[in-house]
Amino acid sequence: MDVGRYAKLFLSESRENLSEMNNALLELERGGSDAAIDRLFRAVHTMKGMGSAMGYTAVGELSHELETRWSSRWIWLLRRHRSSTT
């Protein structure tokens, strides 16, 4: 297995996913949409899987922590929004 080739691919795809996360967060800051939340979580989840597959434990763990924290935050915001509209 050519680890260097896969490392380059990981780096390239990671940059794309980080850019997608940044764009989704900026969109959410401006009011956002469900689609922005979906893109954010998809990019983080992809980073988690790629990092874990490559043996980059820190990337996998950080991505997992982001998923966990953001999931909690979005659930709290949705509940707050629902209670304010009823």
C-alpha positions in Angstrom: 0.0 0.0 0.0 1.3 3.4 -1.0 0.8 5.3 2.3 2.2 8.5 0.8 -0.4 8.5 -2.0 -3.2 8.0 0.4 -1.8 10.7 2.7 -1.9 13.2 -0.2 -5.5 12.2 -1.0 -6.4 12.6 2.7 -4.9 16.0 2.8 -6.7 17.1 -0.4 -10.1 15.8 0.7 -9.6 17.2 4.2 -9.0 20.7 2.7 -12.3 20.3 0.8 -14.2 19.2 3.9 -12.7 22.0 6.0 -13.8 24.5 3.4 -17.3 23.0 3.3 -17.5 23.1 7.1 -16.4 26.8 7.0 -18.9 27.7 4.4 -21.7 25.9 6.2 -20.9 27.6 9.5 -20.8 31.0 7.8 -24.2 30.2 6.2 -25.6 29.2 9.7 -24.2 32.4 11.1 -26.3 34.4 8.6 -29.5 32.5 9.5 -28.7 29.2 7.8 -30.8 26.3 6.7 -31.3 22.6 7.3 -29.1 22.1 4.2 -26.2 23.9 5.8 -26.5 21.8 8.9 -26.6 18.6 6.8 -23.5 19.8 4.8 -21.7 20.6 8.1 -22.4 17.2 9.6 -21.6 15.3 6.4 -18.2 17.0 6.2 -17.3 16.4 9.8 -18.5 12.8 9.6 -16.4 12.3 6.4 -13.3 13.7 8.2 -13.9 11.3 11.1 -14.1 8.3 8.9 -11.1 9.3 6.8 -9.0 10.2 9.8 -9.8 6.9 11.5 -9.2 4.9 8.4 -5.7 6.5 7.9 -4.8 5.9 11.6 -4.9 9.6 12.4 -6.4 9.1 15.8 -6.4 12.8 16.7 -8.4 13.7 13.6 -10.9 11.0 14.2 -11.3 11.9 17.9 -11.6 15.7 17.2 -14.2 15.0 14.5 -16.2 12.8 16.8 -16.1 15.4 19.5 -17.3 18.1 17.0 -20.2 15.8 16.0 -21.2 15.2 19.6 -21.0 18.9 20.7 -22.7 20.2 17.6 -25.4 17.5 17.8 -26.2 18.6 21.3 -26.2 22.3 20.3 -28.6 21.8 17.3 -31.0 19.7 19.4 -31.1 22.4 22.1 -31.7 25.1 19.4 -34.4 23.1 17.7 -36.2 22.5 21.1 -35.9 26.2 22.0 -37.3 27.2 18.6 -40.2 24.8 18.8 -41.1 25.9 22.3 -41.0 29.6 21.3 -43.4 28.9 18.3 -46.0 27.1 20.4 
